[in-house]
Amino acid sequence: MPRGCCVLTCLCLASCFAGLLLGQTAGKAATSADASAAAQQAIALVEQGRCKEALPVLKGVMSRLTDKQLRYHAGMAEARCAMALEQNDTAVQALLQLKREFPTDPEVLYIMVHYLSQVASRTSQELAAIAPNSSQAQRLEAEAFESQGKWDEAAGIYRGILEQNPQADGIHYRLGQVLLSKAGDTGPVEEAKAEFQKELQIDPRSAASEFVLGELARRAGQWSEASQHFARASSLDVGFAEAYLANGMSLAAGGKFAQALAPLKEYVRMVPEDPTGHYQLAIAYARTGNQEAAAKEMALQKQTAGTQAQRPGGTGPGR
């Protein structure tokens, strides 16, 4: 092929390619504009209460909206309509997307609490309708009594579940908590302890049961027993930060300051913003002769306590 033809061919190809790119860009702009217009129309429909018409449009255009404010209003409208039409899956997805994009927006947080509580209520009603005699439905009823402080009613339901299924997972733990809550610190501690121990027989990996047994031992001044329970709780659930703190405090209370260092350091690593951890670690360092480390932790304690006190509702250290 003559050289001139090659040049012309290349120029033609370049021109075509540029035209294609311009066409794609224009197409995307048009698509974005169309999506924005459709979203605005759908939001207007929502304001008129026409959710059946609006929701399919909102679901279709959300991924193509680029304007942040429009995404916010469209997301709110989508969640509102999904709740109105009892489309729980769509509502939850819309709420989670809003939370990801607007994590500190007060209205988003309020709507999430409001709508998710509605979803929970609907689901509990569905469970009661589908399987009213199931242990799951009975547990929900018992938990509702707990939230109202009706301890005897809750305990009765939990005991009924255990009569039907003595190996039911988690029920002895709930019953133990009810017994402790029934009369506060003067509650039937030994009866409650027996329930947590029974829970561990059914579920040896119940870190929560180990932790409560540790707390009961700590309240009774049984430092060694408390430490053992807390250590088991943290080994069963390595993310159980409170178990590390409680273990360190129990060891320190029993005079085992050197042993208390490891769990306290782990707690401070996990929850560096809590002044209590720094304070307890400072004491352990001081009692083992490491004054430099103790001074550093006391400085961190003051710093984190000040930061905590500045937050809304902050009260500073308080364990």
ZIUR-V501353 format. One record per residue. N is the residue number from 1. PSI is psi in radians with two decimals (NA if undefined). OMEGA is omega in whole degrees, 0 to 359 (* if undefined). D_FIRST is the distance of its C-alpha to the first C-alpha in whole Angstrom. Layout:
<<N,PSI,OMEGA,D_FIRST> <N,PSI,OMEGA,D_FIRST>>
This chain:
<<1,2.36,179,0> <2,2.61,184,4> <3,-0.67,181,6> <4,-0.66,179,8> <5,-0.71,180,7> <6,-0.75,181,7> <7,-0.79,180,10> <8,-0.72,180,11> <9,-0.78,181,11> <10,-0.72,180,13> <11,-0.69,178,15> <12,-0.77,180,16> <13,-0.76,180,16> <14,-0.73,180,19> <15,-0.71,179,20> <16,-0.73,181,21> <17,-0.76,179,22> <18,-0.73,178,24> <19,-0.68,179,26> <20,-0.77,179,26> <21,-0.77,179,28> <22,-0.67,179,30> <23,-0.73,179,31> <24,-0.75,180,32> <25,-0.79,179,34> <26,-0.66,179,36> <27,-0.71,179,36> <28,-0.73,179,38> <29,-0.74,179,40> <30,-0.72,180,41> <31,-0.77,179,42> <32,-0.75,179,44> <33,-0.74,178,46> <34,-0.75,180,47> <35,-0.73,179,48> <36,-0.78,180,50> <37,-0.74,180,51> <38,-0.71,179,52> <39,-0.76,180,54> <40,-0.70,178,56> <41,-0.69,180,57> <42,-0.70,178,58> <43,-0.69,177,60> <44,-0.67,178,62> <45,-0.70,179,63> <46,-0.73,180,64> <47,-0.37,177,67> <48,0.01,181,68> <49,0.29,183,68> <50,1.09,186,66> <51,-0.56,180,64> <52,-0.60,178,63> <53,-0.64,188,61> <54,-0.68,189,60> <55,-0.79,178,59> <56,-0.62,179,56> <57,-0.81,181,54> <58,-0.73,179,55> <59,-0.56,183,54> <60,-0.49,187,51> <61,-0.23,187,50> <62,-0.73,184,52> <63,-0.25,182,49> <64,0.03,179,47> <65,2.29,182,49> <66,-0.43,180,48> <67,2.17,186,51> <68,-0.77,180,54> <69,-0.69,179,57> <70,-0.67,177,55> <71,-0.68,179,55> <72,-0.92,183,59> <73,-0.65,178,60> <74,-0.70,178,58> <75,-0.74,177,59> <76,-0.76,180,63> <77,-0.70,179,62> <78,-0.80,179,61> <79,-0.74,180,63> <80,-0.80,182,66> <81,-0.68,180,65> <82,-0.69,177,64> <83,-0.74,181,68> <84,-0.61,182,69> <85,0.10,178,68> <86,0.63,173,69> <87,1.43,189,65> <88,-0.68,181,66> <89,-0.82,180,63> <90,-0.71,180,61> <91,-0.81,181,64> <92,-0.76,178,64> <93,-0.74,180,60> <94,-0.71,180,60> <95,-0.75,179,63> <96,-0.66,177,61> <97,-0.73,177,58> <98,-0.71,180,60> <99,-0.65,178,62> <100,-0.72,185,59> <101,-0.48,182,57> <102,1.13,190,61> <103,-0.40,183,63> <104,0.19,181,66> <105,2.11,183,66> <106,-0.66,181,69> <107,-0.69,177,69> <108,-0.79,181,66> <109,-0.71,179,69> <110,-0.80,180,72> <111,-0.68,179,69> <112,-0.84,179,69> <113,-0.82,184,72> <114,-0.87,184,73> <115,-0.72,181,71> <116,-0.57,176,71> <117,-0.62,176,74> <118,-0.74,178,74> <119,-0.76,180,72> <120,-0.73,180,74> <121,-0.75,179,77> <122,-0.72,182,75> <123,-0.66,178,74> <124,-0.66,177,78> <125,-0.68,178,79> <126,-0.74,178,77> <127,-0.77,180,78> <128,-0.58,180,81> <129,-0.67,185,81> <130,-0.76,184,79> <131,1.21,186,81> <132,-0.44,183,84> <133,0.10,180,86> <134,2.74,178,83> <135,-0.53,179,84> <136,-0.77,179,81> <137,-0.68,179,82> <138,-0.65,178,86> <139,-0.72,178,84> <140,-0.70,179,83> <141,-0.74,179,86> <142,-0.71,180,88> <143,-0.58,176,85> <144,-0.71,176,86> <145,-0.70,178,90> <146,-0.80,182,89> <147,-0.39,179,87> <148,0.01,181,90> <149,0.32,179,92> <150,1.37,190,94> <151,-0.71,181,94> <152,-0.74,179,97> <153,-0.75,179,95> <154,-0.79,180,92> <155,-0.69,179,94> <156,-0.72,179,95> <157,-0.77,180,92> <158,-0.71,179,90> <159,-0.63,177,93> <160,-0.68,178,93> <161,-0.73,181,89> <162,-0.53,176,91> <163,-0.68,179,93> <164,-0.62,182,91> <165,1.59,183,88> <166,-0.33,181,90> <167,0.27,181,87> <168,2.26,183,85> <169,2.29,173,82> <170,-0.17,186,83> <171,-0.71,177,86> <172,-0.64,178,89> <173,-0.83,180,87> <174,-0.71,180,87> <175,-0.71,177,91> <176,-0.72,179,91> <177,-0.69,179,90> <178,-0.75,181,92> <179,-0.67,178,95> <180,-0.64,182,94> <181,-0.43,188,93> <182,-0.74,183,96> <183,0.46,178,99> <184,-2.45,182,97> <185,-0.27,180,98> <186,0.21,182,101> <187,3.01,182,99> <188,1.43,187,100> <189,-0.80,183,98> <190,-0.69,178,99> <191,-0.70,178,98> <192,-0.75,179,95> <193,-0.71,180,94> <194,-0.62,180,95> <195,-0.73,179,92> <196,-0.62,177,90> <197,-0.67,176,91> <198,-0.66,178,91> <199,-0.71,180,87> <200,-0.48,175,86> <201,-0.63,178,88> <202,-0.78,182,85> <203,1.57,182,82> <204,-0.20,180,83> <205,0.36,180,79> <206,1.57,179,81> <207,-0.60,180,80> <208,-0.70,179,82> <209,-0.74,177,85> <210,-0.73,182,85> <211,-0.78,181,85> <212,-0.69,176,88> <213,-0.65,176,90> <214,-0.74,179,89> <215,-0.71,179,90> <216,-0.70,178,93> <217,-0.67,180,94> <218,-0.72,178,93> <219,-0.54,181,96> <220,0.02,180,98> <221,0.29,179,98> <222,1.36,192,97> <223,-0.73,182,94> <224,-0.80,178,93> <225,-0.72,179,93> <226,-0.81,181,91> <227,-0.69,180,89> <228,-0.76,180,88> <229,-0.78,181,87> <230,-0.67,179,85> <231,-0.70,178,83> <232,-0.68,179,83> <233,-0.76,181,81> <234,-0.45,177,79> <235,-0.54,177,78> <236,-0.60,180,77> <237,1.66,186,75> <238,-0.24,177,73> <239,0.12,183,72> <240,1.43,187,76> <241,-0.76,183,77> <242,-0.53,180,80> <243,-0.65,178,81> <244,-0.78,180,80> <245,-0.84,182,82> <246,-0.64,178,85> <247,-0.83,179,85> <248,-0.73,180,85> <249,-0.65,179,88> <250,-0.74,178,90> <251,-0.74,179,90> <252,-0.71,179,91> <253,-0.50,177,94> <254,0.12,178,95> <255,0.12,182,95> <256,1.19,187,92> <257,-0.65,180,90> <258,-0.69,179,88> <259,-0.46,182,86> <260,-0.36,185,86> <261,-0.80,186,83> <262,-0.92,180,80> <263,-0.58,179,80> <264,-0.70,177,81> <265,-0.65,179,78> <266,-0.69,179,76> <267,-0.78,180,77> <268,-0.62,177,76> <269,-0.69,183,73> <270,-0.63,183,72> <271,1.22,185,74> <272,-0.30,183,74> <273,-0.06,182,75> <274,2.03,181,78> <275,-0.47,181,81> <276,-0.75,180,83> <277,-0.78,179,81> <278,-0.69,180,81> <279,-0.83,180,85> <280,-0.67,179,86> <281,-0.65,178,84> <282,-0.74,179,85> <283,-0.78,180,89> <284,-0.74,178,88> <285,-0.79,182,86> <286,-0.71,182,89> <287,-0.24,175,92> <288,0.13,174,90> <289,0.05,181,90> <290,1.40,186,87> <291,-0.58,180,87> <292,-0.81,179,84> <293,-0.63,179,82> <294,-0.74,179,85> <295,-0.68,179,85> <296,-0.76,181,81> <297,-0.62,178,81> <298,-0.65,176,84> <299,-0.71,178,82> <300,-0.60,177,79> <301,-0.80,179,82> <302,-0.71,181,83> <303,-0.84,182,79> <304,-0.57,177,78> <305,-0.70,178,82> <306,-0.74,178,81> <307,-0.73,181,77> <308,-0.66,181,79> <309,-0.42,181,82> <310,-0.29,180,79> <311,2.71,176,77> <312,2.14,181,79> <313,0.07,182,82> <314,2.48,181,82> <315,0.04,182,85> <316,-2.91,182,84> <317,2.58,184,85> <318,0.29,177,87> <319,NA,*,88>>
